[in-house]
Amino acid sequence: MPYTVALLAAASEEQGPGDTLRIVLLVSIVGAALLAWFLLRGYGNDDNND
């Protein structure tokens, strides 16, 4: 995994900030989706412990 990050960083340095911003945006969207799933998964249980 660290090799992939280093490879992406080296490739983005050659082409300007566009690729870096694209990677950051993609990672943040995936992270937000995982965070939403983690926070909302507890609301679907049917324990009925009123």
Long-range contacts (C-beta under 8 A, 24 or more apart in sequence): none
